[in-house]
Amino acid sequence: MFRVISKITIDKYVLNFCTEIGIKSNYENLTDTAKVVIPRKLSWENKPLTNGDGKETLLKVGMPIKIEVGYDNELETIFEGYVARIGTGTPVTLECEDAMWKLKQITIDKKSYRSVSLKQLLGDIMPKDFPFSCPDIVLGQFRISKATIAMILDELKKTYSIYSWIRDGKLFVGSTFSRTDENERKTGVYHFQKNIISSDLNFQNKEDVKIKIKAISILPTNQKIEIEEGDPSGESGQRTMHFYNLNENALRETAKREVEKLRFTGFVGKFKTFGFPMIRHGDYAILKDRIIADRNGKYLIKSVERTLTVNDGYRQQIELDKKVG
């Protein structure tokens, strides 16, 4: 039996106890969030950390927070960010956001480009001490008027399907699950007979999957080419994908390849496991079944939710994306 331990560092205050931890991480949401529930009467050097009203308290909005959880004496950092809100109830709930919180505090007054690359745009708006990684693609015409950096990143997602997320204090901007180095991906192995506690997974056959893709190519002139590929009846499985500077023939061939990637025999859905091995969105999950070999497979991970509670202990709920092997 492994013993769950936790360590929460908020500015200079270190807590080795909390009532509950909940963390949500999904590349589609721009910001990873954490919820930490602590007793209202917790104190530090005989002074209350919070009195429950979020005002005259040692804990303040904007303080850095680091959450470490693990088994026995092996702690892993599962969240780093800032305190975004302090609840007024009992017990006290601290709502936290990753480093995207800082980018929500910085407003860009006005910028206008006849044509700009993603790399140039980020270089102009990002703080000099905030590292970022992105592909060098041309966005075309782009205007900013009194928007926070986070709002600009959200606009990139809505208009160009360019996603943004924070990983280890660094901003990643690009297509889904893009990485500068494949070695940055971790791999977790999960067994149906060992460490998968429960699942909401559905097994699908490739022949039964109906996928339709709307593919959009954005040209350097800011013009767009739009085509559709896949099954015409695949309304429930329709996805929109953006590409850059592809002519119509190249766009159609790329869309066909994406349709084939999404049509696979394997699992879709979520499963719940223990806190180890810790995994993050964009990493790989290998599913194994010693009884039914067809259930074995390797998948990209779309989202992860972590919880630590008194009753259930440390858990992860992992959502699969597409099968990769």
N, C-alpha and C positions, 0 to 999 in steps of 0.2 A: 504494500500500500504506500503510494507516494503522498507526501504532505505538501499541500499547496501553500505557497508563501507569496506575499506581495510587498512592494515598497513603492510608495508614492511620494515624490519629491516636488513640492510646490515652493518655488523660490528657495529660501533657506530652510523651509520646514519639511521634515521627513516623517511620514506616517507609515507605520507597519501594520495598520489595521484600517479597514473600511467595511461598510455594510454591503456595498455592491459596486461592481464596475461593469460598464457596458460600452463597447467600442464598435463603431460601424465604419467600414472601409470599402469603398466602391469607386472605381475609376470614373463612373458616370456622375458622381455627386460633387466633384470639384474639391470638397473639403471632407477630410476624415474627422469624425467627431467622437468624443468620449464623455461618458457620464460617470461621475464618481459620487457615491452617496456616503456621507459620514455622519456620525452622531453629532447633534447640535452642541453638546457640551465638551467636545474635544478641546484640550487646552495645550498650550506650549509655554513652558516656564511659568506656569500658573496664570497664564493669560488665555482667554478663550480665542480659539482660531476664528470662530464666527459666532455671532449671536443670533443668527437666523434671519436677520433683516437685510443682510447684504451691505450694511453701511459701516458703522464703527466696528471694524473687525480687522484681524491681522491678515486675513486672506483678501486679496484685491483682484478685481478684473484686470487682465493683462499680465498677471504673473505667469512665468514659465512653469510648465508642469511636465513631469516625466513619470510614466507608469511602467513599473517592472513587475512581472508575474512569472512564477515558475514552480517547479516541484523540488522539494527538499532544499538544497542550497544553490540550485541552478536558476538564477534569475535571467529573464530575457526582457529587453525593452519592447513593449508592445504599443506604446504611444508616446509621442512627444509633441507638445504644442503650448497652448496658452489657455488660461481661464477666461472664458468668454462671458459667462453669466453665473451669478451666485443665487441660488434659490432662497426663498423666504420661509419654506416649510420646515417641518420636523419629521424625519432627519433632514439635513441640509444636502441639497443636490448641487454639485458643481458641474456645469455644462462647459465642455472644453472643445477647442478646435485646433487642428494642426497648424503648421506655419502659414497656411493660407489666411489665417486670422490677421497676420501682419499685413498681407497684401490687400486686405479689406479696409485697412486704415489709411492707405496712401491713395490720394486722388490725383489723377492727371487732368489738368485744366483743359488743355486744348492741343491737339496735334492733327495734322492733315497730310496725307501722302497721296500723290498721284498713283504711285505704285510702290509697294514695300514688301520685303521678304519677312517671313516670320522671325528669322534670326535678328534682323535689323530692328523690327518692332519691339521685341523683347529686350534687346540691348538698350533701346531708348527709354523704356518705361520701368525696367526692373532696378531695384536698389543695387548698387555696385557690390555690396557684400552678400548678395543673395544669389548663389550659383543656380544655373539653369542649363537644361539640355533640350535641343529641338532640332528637327531637320531643317535644311536650308531650302524652303519652298517659297514661291512667290504668291502673295495674297492678292495683289492688285491694289485698287484704290481702297483706302482705309481712313476713316475719320474718328477722332475721339473728342468728346466734349463733356468735361466734368464727370468722369467715370473713375471708379477705383480700379486698381490693377485686377482685382478679382472679377469685377464686372466685365472688363475687357477680355479676360480669359473665358468667361462664360459666353460672351458674344462669339468668340472663336469656336466654341463648341456648337452653338446654335446655328451659325452661318456656314462653317466649314467642316463640322464634325472633327475638329481638332480638340483633343481632350487634354486636360491638365491635372496633375496630381503631385503631391509632395512625397518624397521618399528619402528618409535620412537627412532631412533638412535641405534637400535639393529639389527644385521644380523641374518636373518632366512635362514637356509639351509635345504632342504629336498624335499619331494614330493610336488606336486601341492597342494597349500592351506593348507599345514600341519601347525598345531598350537600345542604349548605345552599345551595350555589350551583352551578348547572350549569357555570359557567365554570371550576370547579375541575378538571373532567375534562380530561385531555390526550388527544390523538389521535395514534396512530402508524400510518404507512402501510407496508404490507408487500406486496412483489411476489413472485409465485411464480417469475418468471424473473430476479429481481434479488437480493433479500436474504432470502428464505426458504431456509434451508440444507437442512432436512429437515422432514417433517411426519408426524404420526400423526392426520391429519384424515380424517373420514368425511363424505361428502356425503349428506344426507338430503332426501327429498321430503316436503312438508307432509302429503300424503295418506297417507303410510306411518307417520307419527308417532302413537303411541298414548300419550296423556298422561292421567293421572288425578290430580286434586288433592283432598286432604283439607283443607278450609278450616275454621279455628277462629276464632270471634269471641269475644274476651274482653270481658265487660261490666264497667261500673264496680262492680257488686256482686260481682265476682270469679266470676260464673257464666260458663259457656261454651256457645256454640252450635256444633255441628259438622255439616258437610254434606260431600258428595262431588260433584264434577262431572268431566266428561270421559268418556273411554272406559272402560267397566267392565273391559275386558281389559288396561288399561294398567298392570299391576302393576309392570313393570320401569321404567316412567317415572313412578311415583307420587311426588308431592311433598306435603309438609305445609306449609301457610302459615298464619300467624297474623295476625289483623286485630283492630281495637279498636273496640268500641261500635257494631258493625253489627248490625241486626236480620236475621232469616233471609233476607228477600227481597233486601236489599242485599248480604248475604254471598254469596248464590247468584249474583247478577249480577256481583259482583266476581270470583268464582272462574271464571265463564265467560270473562271477559275475560283472566284470567291463563292459562287453557288455550290461548286463541288466540295469546297472545304466545309461548308455548312451542312451539306447532306452527308451524314455519317451514321453508322450503326453504333449505338452506344447510349450513354446516359445523358439526360438533361435534368436539371433540378438542383436540390440542395441536400446536404447530409450533415449530421452533427457528430463531432468527435471530441476527444479530449484536447487539452491545450497544447499538447506536444504530439507530433512536430508542429511548431508554429509556422504558419504560411501566410502569404499576402496576395492580394489581387495582382494578376500578371505573372504569378509563379505557376508551377506545374503541380498537379495532383495525380499520383498513380494509384488507381483503384485495383485491388486484388481480391480474388475470390477463389479459394482452394477447392470449391465444389463445382462451380459453374464457370468454366474457362472463358466463355463469351463475355462475362462481366468485367474481365480485365481490360484496362485501358489507361491512356495518359491524356490528361485534359489541361487546358488553360483554366485559370481560376478568375472568375468575374468579380466576386465580392466575398468578404469575410466579416462575420460578426462575432465578437468575443464577449463572453460574460464570465464574471466571477461572482458567485453568490454563496451565502452561508449554506443553503440547502443542496445545491447542485455541484458546487465546486467550480473548477475552471473548465470552460467549454468553448469550442469554436463551431460556428455554423458556416459551412463553405458552399458557395454557389459555383457550379461549373459553367464554363462557357463552351467552347468547341473542343472536340477531340483532336489531338495532334499526333496520336500514335497508338 
